[in-house]
Amino acid sequence: MRERPILMSAPMVRALLNGTKTQTRRVAMHTVCGVRVARLAFDPAPDVRACPYGAPGDLLWVRETHYVESSGYVDGSGRRILYRADGEAPTTWTPSIHMPRWASRLTLRITDVRVERLQEISADDCRAEGHPTDWSRSPAPEVHDDAARDWYRDLWDSINGSGAWDANPWVWVVEFERLDCADDCPPGACACDDGDARTVKRGVPEVRFGNPEADPCA
């Protein structure tokens, strides 16, 4: 079993927290003339065994936009972590790419990995990506199916740029379950090990800024 970080935007973190997100799609990349580019529709499909996010049984810890607050802890006993997905508003935010492992409050266990073209996504898959279906709007499933696909298309373009949906690249489809960190995470590994998932106790390492590869957040 391996453990890797994965970036999630604030709306997707909220979907994880409320249990509506159990899938994520990420562009499958390959190298052409020394440059990393997306595998487009005319490119051969990648080997699922090469998925950079892992295999079933591996863990993903979620990186999200956050802020480590030290004021109020003048004795050095701890620090409070604020998460943008919770709607709190400090003066500045730390980008998700710089979140250290100990500040993460969400850990996911991969249950399945597959490869498909982006536009092959089904309405049920869109809901598994976090689409907030409101069944009170209409009892007709086709109404919700169209809304779910429209929602995901707009989400994809908002993250990957205008026209990204139309490009229809190959994507990694990663399915997962959210862990109950009290039972499944390594002790002290992440912020959810604490009672309110906010206070980081003295002795944890400071944020160390590296240069990890950028990662879409859908």
C-alpha positions as CSV (number, residue, x, y, z in Angstrom):
1,M,0.0,0.0,0.0
2,R,1.3,3.4,-1.0
3,E,0.1,6.9,0.1
4,R,0.1,10.0,-2.2
5,P,-1.3,13.5,-2.0
6,I,-4.1,14.7,-4.3
7,L,-5.4,18.3,-4.7
8,M,-9.1,19.1,-4.3
9,S,-10.9,22.4,-4.8
10,A,-13.1,23.8,-2.1
11,P,-16.4,22.7,-3.7
12,M,-15.0,19.2,-4.1
13,V,-13.8,19.1,-0.5
14,R,-17.4,20.0,0.6
15,A,-18.7,17.2,-1.6
16,L,-16.2,14.8,0.1
17,L,-17.3,16.0,3.5
18,N,-21.0,15.5,2.8
19,G,-20.4,12.1,1.2
20,T,-21.6,12.9,-2.4
21,K,-18.1,12.6,-4.0
22,T,-16.7,9.1,-4.5
23,Q,-14.9,9.6,-7.9
24,T,-12.4,11.9,-9.4
25,R,-11.1,12.3,-13.0
26,R,-7.7,13.5,-13.9
27,V,-6.1,14.1,-17.3
28,A,-3.9,11.3,-18.5
29,M,-0.6,12.8,-19.5
30,H,2.3,11.6,-21.7
31,T,5.6,13.0,-23.0
32,V,5.9,14.3,-26.5
33,C,9.3,15.7,-27.6
34,G,10.2,16.2,-24.0
35,V,7.0,18.0,-23.1
36,R,4.2,16.7,-20.8
37,V,0.9,17.0,-22.6
38,A,-2.6,15.5,-22.3
39,R,-3.4,12.3,-24.1
40,L,-6.1,13.4,-26.6
41,A,-8.7,11.4,-28.3
42,F,-6.5,10.4,-31.2
43,D,-3.7,9.1,-28.8
44,P,-3.6,5.5,-27.6
45,A,-5.1,4.8,-24.3
46,P,-2.7,4.6,-21.4
47,D,-2.1,1.4,-19.4
48,V,-4.2,1.5,-16.3
49,R,-1.3,0.0,-14.4
50,A,0.6,3.3,-15.0
51,C,-1.9,5.4,-13.1
52,P,0.1,8.0,-11.1
53,Y,-2.6,8.2,-8.4
54,G,-2.2,4.6,-7.4
55,A,-4.0,1.3,-7.4
56,P,-6.9,-0.2,-5.4
57,G,-6.0,-0.3,-1.8
58,D,-3.6,2.7,-2.0
59,L,-4.4,5.9,0.0
60,L,-4.8,9.5,-1.1
61,W,-4.5,12.3,1.4
62,V,-6.3,15.5,0.3
63,R,-4.6,18.8,-0.1
64,E,-6.9,21.8,0.1
65,T,-6.6,25.6,0.5
66,H,-6.0,26.3,4.1
67,Y,-4.4,28.7,6.7
68,V,-2.5,27.8,9.8
69,E,-3.3,30.3,12.6
70,S,-0.8,30.8,15.4
71,S,-2.4,33.7,17.2
72,G,-4.1,32.7,20.3
73,Y,-1.6,30.0,21.1
74,V,1.1,32.3,22.6
75,D,2.4,29.4,24.8
76,G,3.2,27.4,21.7
77,S,0.8,24.6,22.6
78,G,-0.7,24.3,19.2
79,R,-2.0,25.9,16.0
80,R,-5.4,26.2,14.5
81,I,-6.0,25.2,10.9
82,L,-8.7,27.0,8.9
83,Y,-10.0,25.4,5.7
84,R,-11.4,27.5,2.8
85,A,-14.0,24.9,2.1
86,D,-15.6,25.7,5.5
87,G,-16.2,29.3,4.4
88,E,-13.9,30.9,6.9
89,A,-12.0,34.0,5.8
90,P,-8.5,34.7,7.1
91,T,-6.4,37.6,5.6
92,T,-4.5,35.2,3.4
93,W,-4.8,31.6,2.3
94,T,-2.1,29.0,1.7
95,P,-2.6,27.3,-1.7
96,S,-3.5,23.6,-1.5
97,I,-0.3,22.6,-3.3
98,H,1.6,23.6,-0.1
99,M,-0.5,21.7,2.4
100,P,1.7,19.4,4.5
101,R,0.5,15.9,5.4
102,W,-0.1,16.7,9.0
103,A,-2.6,19.5,8.1
104,S,-4.8,17.2,5.9
105,R,-8.2,16.2,7.4
106,L,-9.3,13.9,4.6
107,T,-7.9,10.5,3.6
108,L,-9.3,8.4,0.8
109,R,-8.8,4.7,0.0
110,I,-8.8,3.8,-3.7
111,T,-11.3,1.2,-4.6
112,D,-11.0,1.1,-8.4
113,V,-9.0,2.7,-11.2
114,R,-9.9,2.7,-14.9
115,V,-9.2,4.7,-18.1
116,E,-11.8,6.3,-20.4
117,R,-12.4,9.2,-22.6
118,L,-13.7,12.2,-20.7
119,Q,-17.0,12.5,-22.4
120,E,-17.8,8.8,-21.7
121,I,-18.8,9.9,-18.2
122,S,-22.4,8.8,-17.3
123,A,-24.9,10.8,-15.4
124,D,-24.4,8.5,-12.4
125,D,-20.7,9.1,-12.6
126,C,-21.4,12.9,-12.6
127,R,-23.3,12.5,-9.4
128,A,-20.5,10.4,-8.0
129,E,-18.2,13.4,-8.9
130,G,-20.2,15.5,-6.5
131,H,-23.2,16.9,-8.5
132,P,-25.8,18.1,-5.9
133,T,-29.0,16.5,-7.3
134,D,-32.2,18.1,-6.1
135,W,-34.9,15.5,-6.7
136,S,-37.6,18.0,-5.5
137,R,-37.0,19.9,-8.8
138,S,-38.5,17.2,-10.9
139,P,-39.3,13.4,-10.7
140,A,-38.0,12.8,-14.2
141,P,-34.6,11.2,-14.1
142,E,-33.6,12.5,-17.6
143,V,-33.9,16.1,-16.3
144,H,-31.4,15.4,-13.6
145,D,-29.2,13.4,-16.0
146,D,-28.9,16.4,-18.3
147,A,-28.2,18.7,-15.4
148,A,-25.6,16.5,-14.0
149,R,-23.6,16.3,-17.3
150,D,-24.0,20.0,-17.9
151,W,-22.7,20.6,-14.3
152,Y,-19.7,18.4,-14.8
153,R,-18.8,19.8,-18.2
154,D,-18.8,23.4,-16.8
155,L,-16.8,22.2,-13.8
156,W,-14.2,20.6,-16.0
157,D,-13.8,23.7,-18.2
158,S,-13.6,25.9,-15.1
159,I,-10.6,23.9,-13.8
160,N,-8.8,22.9,-17.0
161,G,-9.6,25.9,-19.2
162,S,-12.2,26.8,-21.9
163,G,-12.5,24.0,-24.5
164,A,-11.0,21.3,-22.2
165,W,-14.3,19.4,-22.3
166,D,-14.4,19.5,-26.1
167,A,-10.9,18.2,-26.4
168,N,-12.2,14.9,-24.9
169,P,-8.9,13.7,-23.5
170,W,-8.1,10.3,-21.9
171,V,-8.6,10.5,-18.2
172,W,-7.8,8.4,-15.1
173,V,-11.0,7.6,-13.3
174,V,-10.2,7.0,-9.6
175,E,-13.0,5.7,-7.4
176,F,-12.5,5.8,-3.6
177,E,-14.1,5.6,-0.2
178,R,-13.5,8.2,2.6
179,L,-11.8,6.8,5.6
180,D,-12.8,7.2,9.2
181,C,-9.5,8.6,10.3
182,A,-10.0,7.6,13.9
183,D,-9.8,4.0,12.7
184,D,-7.8,3.9,9.5
185,C,-5.2,6.8,9.4
186,P,-1.8,6.3,10.8
187,P,-1.8,7.8,14.4
188,G,-0.9,11.5,14.3
189,A,-0.5,11.5,10.6
190,C,-3.1,14.1,9.8
191,A,-5.3,16.8,11.3
192,C,-8.4,14.6,11.5
193,D,-6.6,12.6,14.3
194,D,-7.4,15.5,16.6
195,G,-10.9,15.8,18.2
196,D,-12.1,18.8,16.2
197,A,-9.8,18.3,13.2
198,R,-8.5,21.8,13.7
199,T,-5.8,22.0,16.4
200,V,-2.3,20.9,15.6
201,K,-0.3,20.0,18.6
202,R,3.2,21.1,19.4
203,G,5.9,19.1,17.8
204,V,4.5,18.7,14.3
205,P,6.8,19.8,11.5
206,E,6.5,23.2,10.0
207,V,5.3,23.6,6.4
208,R,8.0,22.6,4.0
209,F,7.6,24.1,0.5
210,G,8.6,21.8,-2.2
211,N,7.9,21.8,-5.9
212,P,5.3,19.1,-6.5
213,E,3.8,18.7,-9.9
214,A,0.6,20.7,-10.4
215,D,-2.6,18.7,-10.3
216,P,-6.1,19.5,-11.4
217,C,-8.6,19.6,-8.6
218,A,-11.8,18.0,-10.0
